Amino acid sequence: MVEKFMDNKEIKSRINDFNKENNNQFNMSLSFHLHRSMVKHCSPINFINWNLGVRNKGILNYNDNEKLTIETMSIVNDFIKAESQKANKKFSNDNRIIFPDDQFDKYQSLLFFKENHKYVIYYYMNCISLFPVNLQEFEKVFFYFLTFLIEEEYPTNVQINESIDFIKDINDLVNMRYIDIKDRLLLALIHLISIDNELLRCCNAIYTDIKHNHDLTRRQFENLAS
């Protein structure tokens, strides 16, 4: 994430100033605050363990008005603003492609159960004003983002049942926990997944594997029916 921040010359200058003026480097502060934002959505036991285990004096602080927190989040906000401006400019002439009128009416998903569609759409609607993208592309990125919250990697090259169990775990998370989609650090991570080549490859590979398993299962049922 820091590498993407440094691609912006103005933000790079602010990060360099941050590093000169503070004992803790920006990458340490960003890592801590991102982890703090994410662990709030993890299992209760992981949240407790994290609270008990993380004791880095000078960074660990639950006061959002603390100096390092203010400076870190100010840089994060500027990054999101700059990236949002680029994204909206890129898609300003493609609104009908990015937001087709019938995308909600025809919404079908290989990743999310039908009872969770309303939640996915809610999270989607809270993202697209900053980072325009169609619903199908968003759900791929969002699904991959959720793998970080359950702290498990998608099981590639395994039995179909294991893939189905993983999808169920992700959907249980969506159904049982509210994701603070307006958290600027989570928004930055979701956006990063969509623009980072390596992360995007992982994201698309998961979707491709799930689609392959779905198609294989469908063909098996069709063969049995015939």
Secondary structure, 3 states (H helix, E strand, C coil): CHHHHHCCHHHHHHHHHHHHHCCCCHHHHHHHHHHHHHHCCCCHHHHHHHHHHCCCCCCCCCCCCCHHHHHHHHHHHHHHHHHHHHHHHHCCCCHHHHCCCCCCCCCCCCCCCHHHHHHHHHHHHCCCCCCCCCHHHHHHHHHHHHHHHCCCCCCCCCCHHHHHHHHHHHHHHHHHCCCCCCCHHHHHHHHHHHHCHHHHHHHHHHHHHHHHHHHHHHHHHHHHHC
